[in-house]
Amino acid sequence: MNTTDILAAERTYLAWLRTGLALMGFGFVVARFGLFLREIQLAQHLAPQAHSGLSLWFGTALVAMGVLMEIAATIRHLKLVRQLQSGEPFQLGASRTAIAVAVLLALTGLALCAYLIFVR
């Protein structure tokens, strides 16, 4: 077991935690964006919409994605540390978690773009 390897695993784990936390924070902002729009409508003396649109659903999905990322990162980190401590040989390949998050974020971004373009 190499201390450098353990510390590298720790830095990677903390990066995943920061990313998950950022997703949760961004999801909260997106979810509350509908409330912000309603407040602007009230300030302009317009009748507010009865619902917040899709922002609540997109925001909730981003928060859930952040939570799942935190769980997946913790499981992966614990497994890697166990392997490093036991001296088992292991191969690090492409992270399925990273690829899944990238694809989901790309799809969410496309959906948000469509929402901003087509919903007025």
Steps between C-alpha positions, in 0.01 A plus 500: 500500500638834395407812696505702180235272351276537805535878492423508127190290561399740777540805272296332230229410750485858627473628142201271445342626822546863393347422162200330661454790739519747210234301315274508804547875540440566131192275512363700790550825307330355191211367708445843656530682168124464446439670834733782395304546175173515696644772725606702195148469357353622828742795504387591148135475614432203272294198598747230614486157342341230711796265459876537483538319169765241448763673711386310810540167321834584341632632830383197692662273240830685540484475880426127473788459255730672750386268779554193282844630405593534867390142570676356194820692580499371857452140390774530237739667746449236771555221248818663367643559849429137595678383185798726569527384861475132414755524222259348248578576139239722342442677175366847477298548188251757390273596786146391424377751754678787325369394161144461631512842668638662183225347285225593748630856529518532123141378466385730780677792332330424169164476674560833674597658167181370340300629796654847475448515123149360468326602825417867523 
